C-alpha cells in the first residue's frame, strides 16, 4: 500500500483524505492481522496474517488514499457502527506512555465515543442531521452526518436473556482483569430487572456453564456463580463462544432480547484460533436473533478479533481499563445495548457533482457497501440500541463558485421484530455551511469531532490536517473550555501524553 507524504502546509481536507487509509507510512498488511496472541505463560503462538478473514483482507487491499471523484462515485454507502473499543484501548495505551499500534486506530470509533447533541426522533427510528463548515480561503469543507435514536427508560424495555461468557485463562490474572470483570458483573446484577434472566459461562482450556439461565429473582445464585470465576489455563475462545451461544439458544425467548456478552482480552491460543471459523459461528447465531456484545480488558488486547466478533455478531465492541470504566460499561453501555432500536442499519450519502468535486469518508473502512446494497435488506448492516448517536465525517473539495444542494444523507433500517424497512433523509445546501470550521459560530460539537478525528489519524499516520500535536492541543484546549465536557478535557491530556512519547 502506498502513501503520499503530506506537505507541511497541507490543509484540513488533505488530512481527512489520509483518514481513508489503512495505516501509517511503512505499514503493511501484516500489521492489520488479528491480534490472536499467546496467553502469557501458556505456550501458545501468535497466528499469522493469513488468519485474517478473506473479506477483511480484501477490504484492506482495496483501501486507497485517492479521493472519490463525484463524476464516477457520486454515492457513499456504509453500514452503521457504534463500536468505541478503539478509543478506549488507545486511551489506555497513551496513559501508559506508549504509542498505539496504527492498526488499532479506527477514527470513526473515536468520534462515536464522544457525546453528541443530535435531536432525538419521536418514534423508534432515527433522526438525521447534516451540517458542515468551510475551510478558510479555500474551496474545501467538512461535512458531518449525525444519526440519533430515541433513548428509553429501563421500565420500557422488554425482558432480557443475557449469557455472560467470561474468559478465566491465565492472562486474565494480569492487571486485575478478572477482578474488573467480576466487579462489573456484580454491579450489573444489581441493575437488571426481575423479568431478566442470566447465564454465566466461563472458559479457559475448556468451557463450563456455571449458571444456566437463571431469573434475577435468584440473584444470590448468580452472585455465587460470579464468585466461582477463577484464573487458570489457556484460552480456547471458540469453546467459550460456542458454549455461550448454545446456552443462549437453548433458553431463547421470542418475546425477550437475547444477547451473549463476551468478556475477554481476546487473546485466543487454543482450539480454533483461525478467525473465519469463530466468526462464521457468531454470524450463524446472529441470524437467529442472538446478538453479541464484546467487552475488552487488558494491557495486551486482541482488538481486531474482538471488533470483528462484534461486527459479525450484530453487536458492539467496548473496552474498559478501570473499575470506573467497567461500572460505566455495565450500568450505562450494557443496559442501553440490551435492547435494539434498529437492525441492519445503513447510511448513504449522495453528493451533487455540480457542487462537490470530490469527497472522502473518514473511517468505516471495513463497513463499506455498494450503492445497490443500501436497499438490499438481505445485506448486513449495523445494530443500533436506544439513545445511540452515529457520526460520519466527510472531507469535501468544492467546485469554485458553485452553489446549490451539496448532499443528501439517508439512513435505512429494519424494525427489530417485524423486519419492516424504513428510511429517513436530510439534505444540506452549500450556503448552509459555516464560514469556517474554527469559527465561534460553528457548532462546538462539530469542531470537537474534527479534532478527535484528526488526533486519531495523527496517531495512526503521524500526519493530520496539516496540524501537529501542538496545534491539535490548542484547539482541544479551547474546545474543552467551551464545551465543559470532561471527555474533551481528557482529550487535551491524551494529546499531551502523545507529545511526550512522540
N, C-alpha and C positions, 0 to 999 in steps of 0.2 A: 504494500500500500504506500502510495506516495503522498507527501505532504508539502505544500508550498510554504516557504518561510513567510512570516508576517512582518511587514516592514514596521519600523518603529512608529511611524506616523499614521498607520492604518486606522481606519475608522471603526465604528461600532459594528457595522454590517460585516466587515472582514472577520471579526471575531465570531459573530453569530454563525458565519459560514463554517468556521472551524468546528462549531458545536455539532455539525453533522458528521464529523469524522469519528472513527472508532478508536483512536489512540493518539498518543503524542509522537513527536519525532523519534524515529528509530524504533517504534513499536512494531510488533509482528503479530501474526495471527495466534501464535503460541501464547502471547500474553493474555489473550482473551479466553484461554482454555479454562474449563471449570476448575475451581479450587477444591478438588476432591482429594484431600491430603491425608497423610497418615496420622492416626491418633498418637499422641506423644507417649512413647514407651511401649506401644503395642506392636511395632514391627511391620505395619502396613506400608504401602507405597503409594506415591502420588501418581495419578493417572496422567496420561499424555494428552496432547491437544486433540488426538483422534477420538477421545471420549466425548467431544462436543457433539450435540445432535446435528444431523445433516442440515436441517433447515436453518439452525443457528449459524453454522459455519458458512452456509451460502449467503446468509444475510450480512455476515461480517465482510465477506468478499465483495458484496455489492455496494458497500458504503463508499461514498466519494465526497471529496471536498469541493466538487463543482456545484455551481448554482443550478436551480431548476428554472429554465427559461420558460416563461409563460406561453410562448408560441408553440412549444412542444409538450409542456407539462403544466397545464392550467390548473389541475386539481391535485390537492394533497389530502390523503386519506390515511387514518391510523386508528388502531384500537386504543381505547382509553386505558389508563394505568394509574393507580393510586399508590403504588409502592413508595416507600420512603427509606428503605434499608440502606441504600447507597449513601444518603446523607448521614444517617445515624452512625454507620461504621466509619466513614471518613472523618466525622467529627471526633470519634474516639481516637482514631489514628493520629490526628493532629494534636489532640490533647496530650498524647503520649510522646510528642516530639518526633513523629515520623511523617514522611510524605506519603500520601495514599497512593496505592497502585493505580496507574491510569486506567486499567481495565475495570476497576471497581467504581469508576465515576460515571454516573448516568445523570446528566444535568436535569432532566425532567423530574427525577425523584427529589432532587434538591429543591426545586421550585415548589413542587407539590407538598413538601414538608412544611412550608411556611403558610401562615394563616392568610386567607384572602377575605375580601369584603363583598363578594358577589351576592346579589339578591337571591333569596330562596324562592322557588316556584310555589304556587299554591297547591299543586297536585303532586303526584308521585313520580313525575318525570324530572326534567332538567330545566333550569333557566339558562339562557345563553347571553353572554355579554362579550362584545367585541370593542376593543379600544386600541389606542396606539399613540405613538409620538414620533415626530420627525427628528432627524439629527441636524444640528445647526449647520447652515451653509453647505448643504449637500442634498442630493436627491435620494436620500436613504431614510428608512424608517423602521421602527419596531412595531409589530402587530401582536396583540395579545388576545387569545380566545379563552374566555373563562366559562366553565360549566359548573353548575351547582345543583345538588339535590336537596330536598327538604329534610330537615332534621326531625327526629321523632323522640317522644318521651319513652322511657323504659316501659311504662304501663301500656303503651300502644302496641308494642311488638308481640309477635306470635311466640309461642314456646320454642325452646331450642334444645336440640340434641347435640351436645358437644363432646367430641372424643379427643382427649389430650394425649399426644404421642410424645413422650419425654425421653430424650437422649440421656442415658446414665453411663455412658462409656467413660474410659479413663480420662480423656481430655476435658470432660465436664467438671473435673475437680479443680482445674486451673482457674485462677481469678474468681473463685467462688461462683462459677457459672450455675451449677445446680442449685446452690443456695438462692441465687437470684430467681431461678425458675420456681422453686418451691414457695418462696415468699410471694411471688406473683400469683401462683395458683391459690394460695390461702386467701389472698385479697379478693380474687375473683369469686371464689365460692361464697364469700360474704355478700357479693354484689348481685348474684344471679337470683332469679325469681323462683317461687315454689313450683311453677309448672315446667321448669327446665330440668333436663336430665344430663348427667355427665358420666363418661367413661374415662378411665385412666390406663394407658398402656405405656410400659417402659421398654426400652431396648438398649442393648449393648452388643454382646455376641449373639444374642437371640432376643426375641420379643416376648414379653409377658403381659397378660391382662391383669392389672392389679385391682381394677374395679369395673365390672360390667356396667352397662347403662343403669345408673342409679338416680332416683329422683332427688331433688335438692332438699326434700324433707328429711333425707338421711344424710345430712351434712357431716355428721360425726364419722360415718363410714368412709366418706370421700376424703375427709381430712386424715383419717388413718392411712388411707392408700397413699396420700401425699407423703406421709412420714416414712413409708416403706421405700421411697425412692433413694437408692444408694449407688455409690460410684463403683465401677469396675468393668474391665474388659474392653474389647474393641468396639467398632461402630458399624453394625450391619443396618444401615439406614433403610435399605429396601425392606428388610424384615419388619422393622418398626412401622414403616409407612403402610405396608400391606396389612399387617395385623390391625392397625388403626382403622383402615378403610373397611376391613372385614367386620370389625366391631360396629362401626357406624352403619354399614349396610344392613347388618343383622337386626339393628334396633331402629331402622329407618321409620320415621313418622311422616306421612304425606302432609299433614297439617302443621308440621314444625319446620324450623330451619335446621338443616342437618349439616354439620361442619366438623372437619378434622383440623386440629391445631397442632402443628409440629413445632416443638421447642428443641432447638439443637444448635450446635456450632457448624453443622453442615459438612463435617469432615469424615465422609464415608470411607471405610477402608476394609470392610468385609462384605461378603455376599456379592451382589451385582453392584459394582462401582461405575459401570458404564451408564452415562446419563440417559440414553434413549430408553433403556429398559425400565428405569424408575419413572421417567416422565410419561411413558405410554400407560403405565398402570394408573398414575394420577389422573391422566386425561380421561381414561375409561370411566373412572368413578365420577369425575366431574360431569360427564354426560348423563349420569344417573342422579343428578342434583345433590351430590355430596361434595361440598366445596372445601377449599383448603386455605388456611392462614398459616404462614410461617413466621415464627418469632426467633430471630437470630441472637446469639450471645457469643461472647468470647473474643479475646485478642486475636487469635487465629480463627478465621471465619470463612466458610465456604460460600462466599457472597453470591457468585453466579449460579451455583446449583440451587441455593435456596430461592433466588429470584425466579429461576426457570420453573421450579416446582410450583411456586405461587401462580405464575402465569398459566401453566398447563392445568393447574387445579382450580382455575376460575376464582382465584383469591388474591391475597395481598401479602407483601413481604415487609416486615418491620424489623428493626434491630434495637436491642436495649443493652446498655453497658453499666447501668447503675440501678440501685433499688428505687430511686425516684423515677427513672425512666420505665422500669418494669411496672411500677404501680400505675403510671400513666397509661402504659400499653394495655394493661389488663383491665383497668377501670374505665378508660376512655376509648382507645382504639378498638379493643376487642368487643366491648359492649356495643359500639357503633357499627361494628362489622359483623355482628351476629346475623343481622337481617340484611336483605338485599332490597335496593330500590330499582335496580336495572340489571338485566343480563345482556351480555354480548353488546355492550355499548361501544359505538364507533363515532368518530368525528370526521368531518370532511369540510375542507375549505376550498372554495372556488375563487380564483383570482381573476380580475378583469385585465386581460392583456393590453387593453388600451391605456391603462393607468400603471400597472405593475410590470416592470421589465423582467424581474426575476425574484425568487424567494428561496429561503432556506428554513426548514423546521429544526428547532433546537431539540435534540434528543429524540426519544421514541424510536430509536434505531431498530430495535427488534420488534416493533409493533406496527410496522408499515403494512399497508394494504393497498391493493389496486383500487382504482376508482369504481370498478364494477362490484367489488366486494362490499361496498358500503351498504347496498340494499340486498345483498345476498345473506339472508338470515340464517343460512347454514354455516356461514363463516364466523369463526370465533372472534369475539370482541372482549371487552373488559367488564368485570362485575363490580358494581358500584353500590355502596351502602348509603344509609341515611346521613344527611348533613355533610357529604363529601364535596370538596371542590377539586376540579381538574383544570390545570392551566397549560396552555401551549403557547410558546413564543415563536414568532417568525421574524426573520430579518428580510427586509424588502429593499429592492432597488426600484425607484420610481422613474417613470418616464418624464423627462423635463417638461414642465408646463402643463402636463396632463391633469385633467380634473374629472371627477365622476365617482361612481361606485368603485370602491377599492377591492372588496372581497365580501363573500357571503359564507358564514360558518354555520354548519348544521351538525346536529347530534341525532343519532338513531339508536334506539334501544328496544329491548323486549321486556314485557311485563314478566316478573319472576315466576308467576303462577300460570298465566294463560298463554304466555309466549306471543301475545299480540304485540306488533311492532308499532312504534310511534316515532315522530320526528319533531324537532324544534329548530328554528333557524333565526339568525340575526345577521344584519349586514352593516358595513361601515363605509362611509364616503371619505374621499381624500381630504375634504375640507373639515372633517371631524377629527383629524389627527391633531394632537397637541403640538404646539410650535417647536418644543424642544423636550427631549426625554428627561433632561435635568432641570426643567423649569419648575418653579414653585406651583404653577397651575396644573402640572401633570400629576395624576394620582400617585400618592406615596407608594401604594402597593405595587403599582406598575414599575416604579423606579427600583423598589426592593427586589422585585422579580428579576429585573435586568442585572442588578449587582450579584444576586445569588447565582444566576446562570453564568455570568462572567467569571465568578470565582471558581465555580465547578470546572469550567472549561480551562481556566488557567492551571488548576491543579492537574488536569489531565494532559494538557498540551504545552504548558509553560508560556502560553501566549493568549491574550484575551482582550478583545475590543480595542486593541491598541493601548491598553492600560496595563500598568504594572500593579503589584500588590499595594504599593503606597497609594496610588490613585483609587483603587478599589476600597481601601481602608478609609480614605477621606469621604467617599460617597456613603459608605456604610455608616460611618460615624454621624454624618449629617442626618441620615435617614433614621438612625436609632433615636435621635433626639426628637425628630418629627413624629415618629410612629409610637413612641413609648412602648415598644414591643420587646419583651425580654429576648426573644429569639433573634431579633435584629441586633441587639446589644451583644449577644453571644457571637453573632457573625463577625462583629468587629474584633472580638477576641480571637476567633479562629483565623482571621486574616493575619493578625499579628503573630500568631503561632506559626503560620505558614512562612512568614517572613523570617522567622528565627531558624527555620530548618531548610530554607530555600538553597 
